[in-house]
Amino acid sequence: MNLYTNSIGFGHGRGVREEVEQIFSQADFSTIREIEGVDRAICQVRVSERTYLNAYGRFIDGEFRPDLIYPAIMCKHDYKDVDISFERHVSTEEYTGVIELKNYGTIIFFYLNNPDGYLEYICRRVGDEDDNLRDFIKPYGLKEFLIDFHSGLEGEKFRLKSLGLVGLSSEGRIILPARDAEARVDMSRKRKEKQKLFIEASNGDEDAIGELNSFDVEEYSNLIRRYENEDIYSIVNTTFMPCGVECDQYMVIGEITGFSQETNRFTNQIIYMLRLDCNGLKLNVAIASSCLVGEIKVGYRFKGRIWLQGNVDFD
């Protein structure tokens, strides 16, 4: 069972597995959507307004058999016209997406929460215009290639319409803002200037590279000086750092720019949907009320470990 299922309100009072298995035993599998082009299907069970459980599997003797069950979130797509590459996991039919956000100077790994869209997108490319891809797949057969092979598509970037990033958290806390409103506005201005330099530097602008180096040296010196007299959470406003051995898990500290409350319709547990700004990176995070410590307010910060998912528009 996925370890982040409790982030959307399951596993409080009894086992997560028992709750989820009961839900899918009562689900209407007549509404299962078959993935066009491959012998797979996906079933979504709505949990709250924007959260749901995904069951990905296949039909065996006319009966749907889920191979994977995982929580997911519907979200706003903040990133447009993106270049993303995908790689299948070794032992399961799951996919990791990789995107380089040049204006943030970082590469992000995320768990693809709509694999049905990816498989259908590849099918369309093979059937429509991509002769090179079709010739590569031909010796295997389309279904077998998409499900059982992945090395041929590793590293290939696809220009796609949009991407939304979401996180699920099973443990987090609310902490006070690091700075007052005026200081946050000044920091936002400096961050935008730095993002502009990142883009110029990635295009080979030597002056921008030099300015970035000077900026980093100055920032490092200021941090060392402040560290002697201040708490670490008053110095570090936001963070977005890889956490653990799995590449799609991150430790984040993000400023709360908005939030809403939903209810798990099966367990009546409250789910908080947080809108975070992590050093300019826009992120939506879902966390059950029982997993969160502190009072949520706009301007306060969320600190916790998240499982990062991406929802991609393949149309």
PASEBA-1860 file (N, C-alpha, C; in nm, 3 decimals):
! residues 315
1> MNLYTNSI> 0.085/-0.119/0.000/0.000/0.000/0.000/0.089/0.125/0.000 ~ 0.049/0.224/-0.078/0.127/0.347/-0.086/0.134/0.415/0.050 ~ 0.254/0.460/0.088/0.276/0.516/0.221/0.211/0.652/0.240 ~ 0.172/0.719/0.130/0.114/0.853/0.141/-0.038/0.851/0.129 ~ -0.100/0.733/0.136/-0.246/0.726/0.128/-0.310/0.796/0.247 ~ -0.242/0.796/0.363/-0.301/0.864/0.480/-0.302/1.015/0.466 ~ -0.229/1.069/0.367/-0.228/1.215/0.348/-0.363/1.268/0.299 ~ -0.447/1.179/0.245/-0.580/1.223/0.200/-0.690/1.164/0.289
9> GFGHGRGV> -0.653/1.130/0.415/-0.755/1.099/0.514/-0.785/0.954/0.539 ~ -0.696/0.863/0.502/-0.718/0.722/0.530/-0.624/0.675/0.641 ~ -0.659/0.559/0.701/-0.570/0.498/0.799/-0.579/0.555/0.937 ~ -0.685/0.628/0.969/-0.699/0.685/1.102/-0.811/0.609/1.175 ~ -0.772/0.520/1.263/-0.870/0.439/1.335/-0.863/0.293/1.296 ~ -0.820/0.265/1.171/-0.795/0.127/1.130/-0.696/0.129/1.015 ~ -0.659/0.012/0.965/-0.554/0.004/0.865/-0.593/0.067/0.733 ~ -0.494/0.129/0.667/-0.516/0.189/0.536/-0.559/0.083/0.435
17> REEVEQIF> -0.492/-0.032/0.437/-0.523/-0.136/0.339/-0.668/-0.181/0.348 ~ -0.718/-0.200/0.470/-0.856/-0.246/0.487/-0.954/-0.142/0.432 ~ -0.928/-0.013/0.459/-1.017/0.092/0.411/-1.019/0.098/0.259 ~ -0.900/0.097/0.198/-0.891/0.110/0.053/-0.948/-0.013/-0.017 ~ -0.919/-0.132/0.035/-0.972/-0.254/-0.027/-1.124/-0.257/-0.021 ~ -1.181/-0.207/0.088/-1.327/-0.202/0.098/-1.385/-0.105/-0.004 ~ -1.319/0.008/-0.024/-1.366/0.107/-0.121/-1.370/0.048/-0.261 ~ -1.262/-0.019/-0.300/-1.256/-0.072/-0.436/-1.341/-0.198/-0.452
25> SQADFSTI> -1.371/-0.267/-0.344/-1.462/-0.382/-0.354/-1.604/-0.337/-0.384 ~ -1.634/-0.210/-0.350/-1.767/-0.156/-0.374/-1.772/-0.061/-0.494 ~ -1.657/-0.039/-0.559/-1.651/0.055/-0.670/-1.726/0.003/-0.792 ~ -1.776/0.096/-0.871/-1.846/0.062/-0.994/-1.743/0.050/-1.107 ~ -1.697/-0.072/-1.132/-1.591/-0.091/-1.231/-1.642/-0.080/-1.375 ~ -1.774/-0.059/-1.391/-1.825/-0.035/-1.526/-1.779/0.100/-1.579 ~ -1.733/0.187/-1.489/-1.687/0.319/-1.530/-1.536/0.323/-1.555 ~ -1.472/0.209/-1.552/-1.328/0.203/-1.577/-1.299/0.248/-1.720
33> REIEGVDR> -1.196/0.330/-1.733/-1.157/0.377/-1.866/-1.039/0.296/-1.917 ~ -1.060/0.229/-2.029/-0.951/0.152/-2.091/-0.855/0.249/-2.159 ~ -0.726/0.221/-2.145/-0.623/0.305/-2.205/-0.608/0.265/-2.351 ~ -0.634/0.359/-2.438/-0.635/0.332/-2.582/-0.498/0.288/-2.632 ~ -0.494/0.174/-2.701/-0.371/0.127/-2.763/-0.297/0.021/-2.685 ~ -0.329/0.005/-2.557/-0.260/-0.096/-2.475/-0.363/-0.170/-2.390 ~ -0.325/-0.287/-2.346/-0.415/-0.371/-2.267/-0.409/-0.332/-2.120 ~ -0.443/-0.209/-2.091/-0.443/-0.159/-1.954/-0.565/-0.069/-1.934
41> AICQVRVS> -0.598/-0.044/-1.808/-0.712/0.042/-1.776/-0.685/0.116/-1.646 ~ -0.762/0.220/-1.623/-0.746/0.299/-1.501/-0.883/0.333/-1.444 ~ -0.894/0.324/-1.313/-1.019/0.355/-1.244/-0.989/0.461/-1.139 ~ -1.067/0.569/-1.139/-1.050/0.676/-1.041/-1.169/0.678/-0.947 ~ -1.140/0.677/-0.818/-1.244/0.689/-0.715/-1.225/0.824/-0.646 ~ -1.324/0.911/-0.659/-1.315/1.044/-0.599/-1.322/1.033/-0.447 ~ -1.227/1.096/-0.379/-1.221/1.095/-0.233/-1.276/1.225/-0.177 ~ -1.234/1.337/-0.235/-1.287/1.468/-0.198/-1.295/1.551/-0.325
49> ERTYLNAY> -1.311/1.680/-0.312/-1.331/1.764/-0.431/-1.214/1.753/-0.529 ~ -1.091/1.751/-0.476/-0.973/1.749/-0.564/-0.879/1.631/-0.540 ~ -0.915/1.538/-0.453/-0.829/1.421/-0.431/-0.902/1.294/-0.474 ~ -0.826/1.194/-0.510/-0.886/1.069/-0.554/-0.785/0.956/-0.540 ~ -0.835/0.833/-0.549/-0.751/0.714/-0.553/-0.750/0.662/-0.695 ~ -0.632/0.636/-0.745/-0.615/0.580/-0.879/-0.589/0.430/-0.868 ~ -0.659/0.351/-0.945/-0.630/0.208/-0.958/-0.590/0.182/-1.103 ~ -0.465/0.141/-1.121/-0.412/0.113/-1.254/-0.392/-0.038/-1.266
57> GRFIDGEF> -0.445/-0.097/-1.373/-0.432/-0.242/-1.386/-0.471/-0.291/-1.523 ~ -0.522/-0.414/-1.526/-0.551/-0.480/-1.653/-0.675/-0.566/-1.637 ~ -0.727/-0.612/-1.752/-0.838/-0.705/-1.752/-0.784/-0.847/-1.768 ~ -0.826/-0.936/-1.677/-0.790/-1.077/-1.685/-0.919/-1.158/-1.683 ~ -0.945/-1.230/-1.791/-1.069/-1.307/-1.806/-1.192/-1.217/-1.787 ~ -1.181/-1.096/-1.842/-1.294/-1.004/-1.837/-1.311/-0.931/-1.706 ~ -1.221/-0.952/-1.610/-1.231/-0.888/-1.479/-1.114/-0.794/-1.459 ~ -1.143/-0.673/-1.409/-1.038/-0.574/-1.386/-0.958/-0.611/-1.262
65> RPDLIYPA> -0.825/-0.618/-1.276/-0.735/-0.649/-1.165/-0.638/-0.532/-1.144 ~ -0.656/-0.457/-1.037/-0.564/-0.345/-1.012/-0.423/-0.395/-0.980 ~ -0.322/-0.336/-1.045/-0.182/-0.364/-1.013/-0.127/-0.260/-0.917 ~ -0.177/-0.136/-0.928/-0.130/-0.026/-0.845/-0.249/0.054/-0.795 ~ -0.243/0.093/-0.668/-0.342/0.184/-0.613/-0.265/0.295/-0.541 ~ -0.289/0.419/-0.580/-0.215/0.529/-0.521/-0.301/0.655/-0.514 ~ -0.276/0.743/-0.417/-0.351/0.868/-0.405/-0.298/0.971/-0.504 ~ -0.385/1.061/-0.546/-0.344/1.167/-0.639/-0.432/1.289/-0.618
73> IMCKHDYK> -0.387/1.401/-0.676/-0.456/1.529/-0.659/-0.478/1.595/-0.794 ~ -0.593/1.656/-0.811/-0.615/1.744/-0.925/-0.558/1.882/-0.891 ~ -0.494/1.945/-0.987/-0.426/2.070/-0.952/-0.423/2.167/-1.071 ~ -0.389/2.289/-1.040/-0.367/2.391/-1.140/-0.236/2.366/-1.212 ~ -0.234/2.382/-1.344/-0.112/2.365/-1.422/-0.040/2.500/-1.432 ~ 0.068/2.515/-1.355/0.139/2.643/-1.349/0.246/2.658/-1.456 ~ 0.291/2.548/-1.516/0.405/2.553/-1.607/0.359/2.516/-1.748 ~ 0.382/2.609/-1.841/0.332/2.594/-1.977/0.448/2.566/-2.074
81> DVDISFER> 0.414/2.491/-2.182/0.512/2.460/-2.289/0.642/2.407/-2.229 ~ 0.631/2.290/-2.169/0.743/2.232/-2.094/0.807/2.116/-2.171 ~ 0.936/2.097/-2.149/1.010/1.984/-2.205/1.033/1.882/-2.094 ~ 0.973/1.764/-2.109/0.976/1.662/-2.004/1.021/1.529/-2.064 ~ 1.105/1.457/-1.992/1.138/1.319/-2.028/1.081/1.226/-1.922 ~ 1.055/1.100/-1.962/0.992/1.004/-1.873/1.071/0.874/-1.873 ~ 1.066/0.806/-1.759/1.133/0.676/-1.748/1.046/0.582/-1.666 ~ 1.029/0.459/-1.716/0.951/0.360/-1.644/1.031/0.302/-1.529
89> HVSTEEYT> 0.963/0.272/-1.417/1.030/0.207/-1.306/1.066/0.064/-1.345 ~ 1.168/0.011/-1.283/1.221/-0.119/-1.322/1.122/-0.232/-1.295 ~ 1.062/-0.236/-1.177/0.982/-0.352/-1.138/0.831/-0.329/-1.143 ~ 0.787/-0.207/-1.167/0.644/-0.177/-1.172/0.614/-0.086/-1.290 ~ 0.487/-0.086/-1.331/0.445/-0.002/-1.444/0.412/0.139/-1.395 ~ 0.513/0.205/-1.343/0.503/0.343/-1.296/0.608/0.426/-1.368 ~ 0.586/0.558/-1.373/0.673/0.644/-1.452/0.717/0.766/-1.372 ~ 0.844/0.799/-1.388/0.900/0.920/-1.328/0.923/1.021/-1.438
97> GVIELKNY> 0.884/1.145/-1.413/0.908/1.253/-1.507/1.023/1.340/-1.460 ~ 1.096/1.396/-1.556/1.209/1.482/-1.526/1.194/1.611/-1.606 ~ 1.203/1.724/-1.535/1.193/1.853/-1.601/1.299/1.947/-1.546 ~ 1.361/2.022/-1.636/1.457/2.124/-1.595/1.389/2.260/-1.602 ~ 1.379/2.323/-1.486/1.321/2.458/-1.479/1.436/2.558/-1.478 ~ 1.466/2.612/-1.595/1.587/2.694/-1.610/1.582/2.821/-1.526 ~ 1.462/2.879/-1.513/1.455/3.004/-1.437/1.470/2.982/-1.287 ~ 1.467/2.856/-1.243/1.494/2.824/-1.103/1.631/2.758/-1.086
105> GTIIFFYL> 1.695/2.725/-1.197/1.826/2.663/-1.191/1.825/2.526/-1.128 ~ 1.719/2.447/-1.154/1.709/2.317/-1.089/1.642/2.215/-1.180 ~ 1.671/2.087/-1.153/1.605/1.976/-1.221/1.514/1.907/-1.121 ~ 1.392/1.881/-1.159/1.293/1.825/-1.068/1.246/1.689/-1.119 ~ 1.240/1.593/-1.028/1.188/1.459/-1.056/1.050/1.448/-0.991 ~ 0.954/1.392/-1.063/0.820/1.376/-1.007/0.759/1.245/-1.053 ~ 0.665/1.197/-0.973/0.590/1.076/-1.004/0.474/1.114/-1.095 ~ 0.464/1.051/-1.210/0.358/1.083/-1.305/0.227/1.021/-1.257
113> NNPDGYLE> 0.129/1.107/-1.222/0.004/1.053/-1.167/-0.104/1.030/-1.273 ~ -0.075/1.057/-1.401/-0.168/1.021/-1.508/-0.095/0.943/-1.617 ~ -0.051/0.819/-1.586/0.022/0.738/-1.684/-0.062/0.702/-1.805 ~ -0.195/0.702/-1.790/-0.282/0.673/-1.903/-0.262/0.776/-2.014 ~ -0.246/0.903/-1.975/-0.223/1.007/-2.075/-0.092/0.988/-2.148 ~ 0.011/0.947/-2.076/0.142/0.926/-2.137/0.139/0.811/-2.237 ~ 0.077/0.698/-2.201/0.072/0.583/-2.291/-0.009/0.615/-2.417 ~ -0.119/0.687/-2.400/-0.199/0.723/-2.517/-0.126/0.825/-2.604
121> YICRRVGD> -0.049/0.912/-2.543/0.030/1.010/-2.619/0.133/0.939/-2.707 ~ 0.202/0.839/-2.651/0.299/0.763/-2.731/0.230/0.690/-2.845 ~ 0.114/0.633/-2.817/0.037/0.565/-2.922/0.003/0.660/-3.036 ~ -0.040/0.782/-3.001/-0.075/0.878/-3.105/0.048/0.917/-3.187 ~ 0.160/0.936/-3.120/0.282/0.973/-3.193/0.323/0.865/-3.290 ~ 0.313/0.740/-3.246/0.350/0.629/-3.333/0.256/0.622/-3.452 ~ 0.126/0.643/-3.427/0.028/0.630/-3.534/0.021/0.749/-3.627 ~ 0.067/0.867/-3.581/0.049/0.987/-3.661/0.172/1.028/-3.741
129> EDDNLRDF> 0.275/1.074/-3.671/0.379/1.142/-3.747/0.522/1.100/-3.715 ~ 0.543/1.026/-3.606/0.680/1.003/-3.561/0.735/0.875/-3.624 ~ 0.793/0.887/-3.744/0.845/0.770/-3.815/0.962/0.706/-3.741 ~ 1.049/0.787/-3.683/1.165/0.733/-3.611/1.121/0.647/-3.493 ~ 1.024/0.697/-3.417/0.975/0.622/-3.303/0.904/0.495/-3.348 ~ 0.828/0.504/-3.457/0.757/0.387/-3.506/0.853/0.279/-3.552 ~ 0.961/0.318/-3.619/1.060/0.219/-3.665/1.131/0.154/-3.547 ~ 1.154/0.231/-3.440/1.222/0.175/-3.323/1.135/0.071/-3.254
137> IKPYGLKE> 1.004/0.099/-3.247/0.912/0.012/-3.173/0.874/-0.111/-3.253 ~ 0.877/-0.103/-3.387/0.824/-0.208/-3.474/0.871/-0.348/-3.439 ~ 0.999/-0.372/-3.409/1.043/-0.510/-3.379/0.976/-0.569/-3.256 ~ 0.929/-0.486/-3.162/0.872/-0.537/-3.038/0.721/-0.555/-3.046 ~ 0.654/-0.468/-3.122/0.510/-0.457/-3.113/0.475/-0.346/-3.016 ~ 0.373/-0.268/-3.047/0.345/-0.147/-2.970/0.311/-0.178/-2.825 ~ 0.219/-0.271/-2.801/0.176/-0.298/-2.663/0.293/-0.346/-2.579 ~ 0.371/-0.439/-2.634/0.481/-0.496/-2.558/0.586/-0.390/-2.529
145> FLIDFHSG> 0.610/-0.301/-2.626/0.712/-0.198/-2.604/0.671/-0.102/-2.493 ~ 0.548/-0.054/-2.500/0.504/0.046/-2.403/0.504/-0.008/-2.261 ~ 0.471/-0.136/-2.245/0.458/-0.192/-2.112/0.588/-0.253/-2.062 ~ 0.659/-0.325/-2.147/0.771/-0.406/-2.100/0.909/-0.354/-2.138 ~ 0.917/-0.250/-2.218/1.045/-0.192/-2.254/1.040/-0.042/-2.225 ~ 1.156/0.014/-2.193/1.156/0.158/-2.166/1.287/0.224/-2.206 ~ 1.390/0.148/-2.232/1.521/0.208/-2.254/1.526/0.295/-2.379 ~ 1.444/0.264/-2.478/1.448/0.339/-2.602/1.399/0.482/-2.590
153> LEGEKFRL> 1.319/0.509/-2.485/1.264/0.643/-2.468/1.330/0.719/-2.355 ~ 1.425/0.655/-2.286/1.493/0.723/-2.176/1.570/0.843/-2.230 ~ 1.551/0.957/-2.166/1.626/1.076/-2.203/1.563/1.157/-2.315 ~ 1.467/1.100/-2.388/1.402/1.176/-2.495/1.305/1.276/-2.435 ~ 1.320/1.402/-2.472/1.234/1.507/-2.418/1.114/1.528/-2.509 ~ 0.999/1.545/-2.448/0.876/1.572/-2.520/0.829/1.713/-2.486 ~ 0.802/1.793/-2.590/0.746/1.926/-2.567/0.595/1.911/-2.544 ~ 0.551/1.943/-2.422/0.413/1.921/-2.382/0.347/2.051/-2.340
161> KSLGLVGL> 0.215/2.048/-2.339/0.137/2.171/-2.323/0.154/2.234/-2.185 ~ 0.139/2.154/-2.078/0.147/2.213/-1.944/0.171/2.106/-1.840 ~ 0.212/2.152/-1.721/0.244/2.064/-1.609/0.196/2.127/-1.479 ~ 0.137/2.046/-1.393/0.102/2.088/-1.258/0.178/2.003/-1.158 ~ 0.236/2.065/-1.056/0.311/1.992/-0.954/0.231/1.990/-0.824 ~ 0.220/1.872/-0.766/0.145/1.855/-0.641/0.225/1.767/-0.546 ~ 0.205/1.789/-0.418/0.273/1.708/-0.319/0.174/1.648/-0.221 ~ 0.202/1.527/-0.175/0.124/1.467/-0.068/0.215/1.453/0.053
169> SSEGRIIL> 0.165/1.493/0.168/0.247/1.491/0.289/0.175/1.413/0.399 ~ 0.249/1.324/0.465/0.192/1.247/0.576/0.236/1.302/0.711 ~ 0.317/1.409/0.709/0.361/1.470/0.834/0.413/1.611/0.804 ~ 0.361/1.710/0.875/0.406/1.847/0.852/0.366/1.937/0.967 ~ 0.423/2.056/0.967/0.391/2.153/1.071/0.391/2.294/1.013 ~ 0.318/2.383/1.080/0.312/2.523/1.041/0.412/2.601/1.126 ~ 0.495/2.682/1.062/0.590/2.765/1.134/0.568/2.912/1.095 ~ 0.618/2.999/1.179/0.597/3.143/1.159/0.673/3.194/1.037
177> PARDAEAR> 0.632/3.306/0.979/0.707/3.365/0.868/0.845/3.408/0.914 ~ 0.942/3.404/0.822/1.079/3.442/0.856/1.097/3.592/0.855 ~ 1.016/3.663/0.779/1.034/3.808/0.763/0.899/3.878/0.761 ~ 0.903/4.009/0.779/0.779/4.086/0.770/0.741/4.104/0.623 ~ 0.625/4.164/0.599/0.571/4.175/0.463/0.664/4.254/0.372 ~ 0.721/4.364/0.423/0.809/4.447/0.340/0.935/4.371/0.299 ~ 0.991/4.294/0.392/1.111/4.216/0.361/1.080/4.106/0.260 ~ 0.960/4.047/0.268/0.922/3.942/0.173/0.907/3.999/0.032
185> VDMSRKRK> 0.855/4.120/0.022/0.843/4.185/-0.110/0.981/4.209/-0.170 ~ 1.075/4.254/-0.087/1.212/4.278/-0.134/1.278/4.148/-0.177 ~ 1.253/4.040/-0.100/1.309/3.910/-0.136/1.251/3.859/-0.268 ~ 1.122/3.881/-0.289/1.058/3.839/-0.413/1.119/3.912/-0.533 ~ 1.148/4.041/-0.515/1.210/4.117/-0.624/1.349/4.061/-0.657 ~ 1.429/4.033/-0.554/1.563/3.978/-0.576/1.557/3.840/-0.641 ~ 1.457/3.761/-0.602/1.443/3.628/-0.659/1.412/3.636/-0.807 ~ 1.326/3.729/-0.847/1.294/3.744/-0.988/1.417/3.788/-1.067
193> EKQKLFIE> 1.498/3.874/-1.007/1.621/3.916/-1.074/1.715/3.796/-1.094 ~ 1.723/3.711/-0.991/1.811/3.595/-1.000/1.758/3.495/-1.104 ~ 1.627/3.477/-1.111/1.569/3.387/-1.210/1.599/3.436/-1.352 ~ 1.594/3.567/-1.370/1.628/3.623/-1.501/1.774/3.594/-1.535 ~ 1.863/3.605/-1.436/2.005/3.575/-1.459/2.025/3.428/-1.492 ~ 1.949/3.339/-1.428/1.958/3.196/-1.457/1.927/3.168/-1.604 ~ 1.822/3.231/-1.654/1.783/3.210/-1.794/1.892/3.262/-1.888 ~ 1.944/3.381/-1.859/2.049/3.439/-1.943/2.177/3.355/-1.937
201> ASNGDEDA> 2.211/3.306/-1.817/2.331/3.223/-1.802/2.317/3.090/-1.876 ~ 2.197/3.032/-1.874/2.175/2.904/-1.945/2.186/2.921/-2.096 ~ 2.173/3.045/-2.144/2.189/3.074/-2.287/2.331/3.118/-2.322 ~ 2.422/3.107/-2.224/2.563/3.134/-2.250/2.610/3.275/-2.225 ~ 2.528/3.357/-2.158/2.567/3.495/-2.131/2.672/3.496/-2.020 ~ 2.796/3.533/-2.054/2.906/3.531/-1.957/2.888/3.635/-1.848 ~ 2.832/3.751/-1.882/2.808/3.854/-1.781/2.708/3.804/-1.676 ~ 2.604/3.732/-1.722/2.505/3.678/-1.629/2.567/3.573/-1.538
209> IGELNSFD> 2.657/3.491/-1.594/2.725/3.390/-1.513/2.808/3.457/-1.404 ~ 2.879/3.565/-1.441/2.958/3.638/-1.344/2.874/3.700/-1.235 ~ 2.759/3.758/-1.274/2.670/3.820/-1.176/2.613/3.715/-1.081 ~ 2.582/3.597/-1.133/2.531/3.490/-1.047/2.636/3.448/-0.945 ~ 2.760/3.435/-0.989/2.868/3.398/-0.897/2.885/3.503/-0.786 ~ 2.882/3.631/-0.826/2.895/3.738/-0.727/2.777/3.737/-0.630 ~ 2.658/3.712/-0.684/2.538/3.706/-0.602/2.549/3.595/-0.498 ~ 2.597/3.477/-0.540/2.608/3.362/-0.449/2.713/3.388/-0.340
217> VEEYSNLI> 2.825/3.449/-0.378/2.930/3.479/-0.279/2.879/3.576/-0.173 ~ 2.809/3.680/-0.219/2.755/3.779/-0.126/2.651/3.717/-0.034 ~ 2.565/3.634/-0.092/2.460/3.570/-0.013/2.519/3.475/0.091 ~ 2.622/3.402/0.051/2.689/3.309/0.144/2.752/3.385/0.261 ~ 2.815/3.496/0.232/2.878/3.577/0.338/2.773/3.630/0.436 ~ 2.659/3.675/0.383/2.553/3.725/0.470/2.497/3.614/0.559 ~ 2.483/3.493/0.501/2.429/3.382/0.579/2.523/3.344/0.693 ~ 2.653/3.338/0.664/2.750/3.304/0.768/2.745/3.405/0.882
225> RRYENEDI> 2.733/3.533/0.850/2.730/3.637/0.951/2.602/3.627/1.036 ~ 2.489/3.603/0.971/2.363/3.596/1.044/2.350/3.468/1.128 ~ 2.414/3.361/1.083/2.402/3.233/1.152/2.454/3.239/1.296 ~ 2.545/3.332/1.324/2.603/3.344/1.457/2.501/3.395/1.559 ~ 2.400/3.467/1.514/2.308/3.531/1.608/2.160/3.497/1.587 ~ 2.127/3.425/1.478/1.986/3.401/1.446/1.956/3.252/1.436 ~ 1.829/3.221/1.455/1.780/3.085/1.436/1.779/3.050/1.288 ~ 1.802/2.922/1.256/1.813/2.880/1.116/1.684/2.909/1.038
233> YSIVNTTF> 1.566/2.897/1.105/1.440/2.917/1.034/1.407/3.064/1.012 ~ 1.480/3.154/1.076/1.464/3.296/1.046/1.556/3.338/0.931 ~ 1.657/3.256/0.902/1.750/3.284/0.792/1.699/3.222/0.662 ~ 1.663/3.095/0.671/1.615/3.022/0.553/1.465/3.042/0.542 ~ 1.423/3.115/0.442/1.280/3.145/0.426/1.205/3.027/0.368 ~ 1.254/2.973/0.256/1.191/2.856/0.193/1.299/2.762/0.143 ~ 1.263/2.633/0.132/1.356/2.533/0.077/1.278/2.433/-0.007 ~ 1.350/2.368/-0.096/1.294/2.259/-0.176/1.411/2.164/-0.203
241> MPCGVECD> 1.426/2.063/-0.115/1.546/1.979/-0.119/1.508/1.832/-0.132 ~ 1.581/1.756/-0.217/1.559/1.610/-0.223/1.577/1.548/-0.085 ~ 1.495/1.446/-0.058/1.496/1.385/0.075/1.484/1.233/0.061 ~ 1.578/1.159/0.122/1.572/1.015/0.114/1.634/0.963/-0.014 ~ 1.617/0.832/-0.039/1.682/0.769/-0.154/1.594/0.771/-0.279 ~ 1.463/0.800/-0.265/1.376/0.806/-0.382/1.373/0.948/-0.435 ~ 1.392/0.961/-0.565/1.417/1.093/-0.624/1.295/1.183/-0.626 ~ 1.174/1.131/-0.603/1.054/1.215/-0.610/1.003/1.256/-0.472
249> QYMVIGEI> 1.086/1.242/-0.369/1.049/1.288/-0.236/1.137/1.407/-0.197 ~ 1.074/1.508/-0.136/1.144/1.633/-0.105/1.106/1.682/0.035 ~ 1.202/1.750/0.097/1.174/1.824/0.220/1.153/1.969/0.181 ~ 1.039/2.025/0.217/1.007/2.160/0.173/0.975/2.251/0.291 ~ 1.011/2.375/0.276/0.958/2.484/0.359/0.904/2.586/0.260 ~ 0.776/2.610/0.265/0.715/2.699/0.166/0.619/2.797/0.230 ~ 0.614/2.916/0.175/0.520/3.017/0.223/0.379/2.983/0.175 ~ 0.284/2.986/0.266/0.145/2.956/0.232/0.082/3.079/0.168
257> TGFSQETN> 0.045/3.067/0.041/-0.018/3.178/-0.031/-0.170/3.160/-0.042 ~ -0.218/3.043/-0.003/-0.361/3.016/-0.005/-0.387/2.876/0.046 ~ -0.509/2.850/0.090/-0.543/2.715/0.137/-0.694/2.697/0.135 ~ -0.735/2.572/0.135/-0.877/2.537/0.141/-0.891/2.407/0.219 ~ -1.014/2.373/0.251/-1.041/2.255/0.333/-1.141/2.166/0.260 ~ -1.111/2.036/0.257/-1.201/1.938/0.196/-1.224/1.824/0.295 ~ -1.320/1.737/0.265/-1.352/1.626/0.354/-1.348/1.495/0.278 ~ -1.276/1.398/0.331/-1.275/1.262/0.276/-1.415/1.203/0.293
265> RFTNQIIY> -1.481/1.172/0.183/-1.621/1.130/0.191/-1.639/0.989/0.245 ~ -1.528/0.914/0.259/-1.535/0.779/0.313/-1.507/0.775/0.463 ~ -1.415/0.860/0.510/-1.374/0.857/0.650/-1.413/0.983/0.726 ~ -1.461/1.087/0.655/-1.496/1.218/0.713/-1.376/1.290/0.772 ~ -1.255/1.247/0.737/-1.134/1.317/0.779/-1.119/1.446/0.699 ~ -1.070/1.552/0.765/-1.047/1.680/0.698/-0.913/1.675/0.623 ~ -0.913/1.726/0.500/-0.791/1.735/0.419/-0.766/1.882/0.389 ~ -0.646/1.929/0.418/-0.609/2.066/0.386/-0.535/2.068/0.252
273> MLRLDCNG> -0.575/2.159/0.165/-0.509/2.180/0.038/-0.432/2.312/0.047 ~ -0.300/2.303/0.052/-0.216/2.421/0.070/-0.156/2.464/-0.063 ~ -0.153/2.593/-0.084/-0.086/2.652/-0.200/0.043/2.715/-0.149 ~ 0.158/2.661/-0.196/0.287/2.703/-0.144/0.371/2.774/-0.250 ~ 0.456/2.864/-0.200/0.560/2.927/-0.281/0.694/2.887/-0.219 ~ 0.767/2.800/-0.289/0.899/2.755/-0.242/1.006/2.821/-0.328 ~ 1.050/2.939/-0.285/1.153/3.013/-0.359/1.112/3.037/-0.504 ~ 0.984/3.067/-0.524/0.931/3.093/-0.658/0.867/2.974/-0.723
281> LKLNVAIA> 0.892/2.853/-0.671/0.832/2.732/-0.726/0.690/2.718/-0.672 ~ 0.591/2.712/-0.762/0.451/2.703/-0.723/0.414/2.557/-0.701 ~ 0.351/2.529/-0.586/0.329/2.391/-0.547/0.198/2.379/-0.469 ~ 0.122/2.273/-0.497/0.001/2.241/-0.421/0.031/2.120/-0.334 ~ -0.008/2.124/-0.207/0.019/2.014/-0.115/-0.109/1.974/-0.043 ~ -0.133/1.842/-0.036/-0.248/1.789/0.040/-0.196/1.720/0.164 ~ -0.262/1.746/0.278/-0.225/1.683/0.403/-0.349/1.670/0.490 ~ -0.366/1.555/0.555/-0.479/1.534/0.644/-0.460/1.617/0.770
289> SSCLVGEI> -0.570/1.661/0.828/-0.562/1.746/0.947/-0.491/1.676/1.062 ~ -0.508/1.544/1.072/-0.444/1.468/1.180/-0.294/1.455/1.162 ~ -0.243/1.487/1.041/-0.100/1.478/1.013/-0.031/1.614/1.026 ~ -0.109/1.719/1.054/-0.054/1.855/1.053/-0.056/1.915/1.193 ~ 0.054/1.978/1.230/0.064/2.046/1.359/0.068/2.196/1.334 ~ -0.019/2.271/1.401/-0.018/2.416/1.389/-0.142/2.471/1.319 ~ -0.158/2.603/1.327/-0.271/2.673/1.268/-0.231/2.733/1.133 ~ -0.311/2.703/1.031/-0.280/2.750/0.895/-0.323/2.896/0.880
297> KVGYRFKG> -0.231/2.978/0.830/-0.262/3.117/0.795/-0.182/3.155/0.671 ~ -0.243/3.237/0.586/-0.170/3.289/0.470/-0.053/3.375/0.520 ~ 0.065/3.351/0.465/0.185/3.422/0.510/0.270/3.339/0.603 ~ 0.207/3.241/0.675/0.284/3.147/0.754/0.351/3.047/0.660 ~ 0.433/2.959/0.716/0.506/2.863/0.633/0.472/2.720/0.671 ~ 0.477/2.632/0.570/0.459/2.488/0.591/0.595/2.421/0.581 ~ 0.623/2.331/0.676/0.747/2.254/0.675/0.711/2.107/0.681 ~ 0.760/2.029/0.584/0.729/1.887/0.585/0.792/1.814/0.468
305> RIWLQGNV> 0.779/1.684/0.474/0.829/1.597/0.367/0.713/1.565/0.273 ~ 0.737/1.573/0.142/0.630/1.548/0.045/0.673/1.445/-0.058 ~ 0.572/1.378/-0.112/0.589/1.293/-0.230/0.540/1.375/-0.348 ~ 0.631/1.413/-0.438/0.599/1.505/-0.546/0.542/1.430/-0.665 ~ 0.424/1.473/-0.708/0.360/1.419/-0.828/0.351/1.527/-0.935 ~ 0.343/1.482/-1.058/0.318/1.573/-1.169/0.200/1.526/-1.250 ~ 0.114/1.620/-1.288/0.002/1.591/-1.375/0.027/1.667/-1.505 ~ 0.037/1.593/-1.616/0.080/1.650/-1.744/-0.036/1.653/-1.842
313> DFD> -0.048/1.763/-1.913/-0.147/1.775/-2.021/-0.083/1.723/-2.149 ~ -0.124/1.604/-2.194/-0.066/1.541/-2.313/-0.144/1.574/-2.440 ~ -0.253/1.650/-2.431/-0.336/1.680/-2.550/-0.266/1.780/-2.641
END
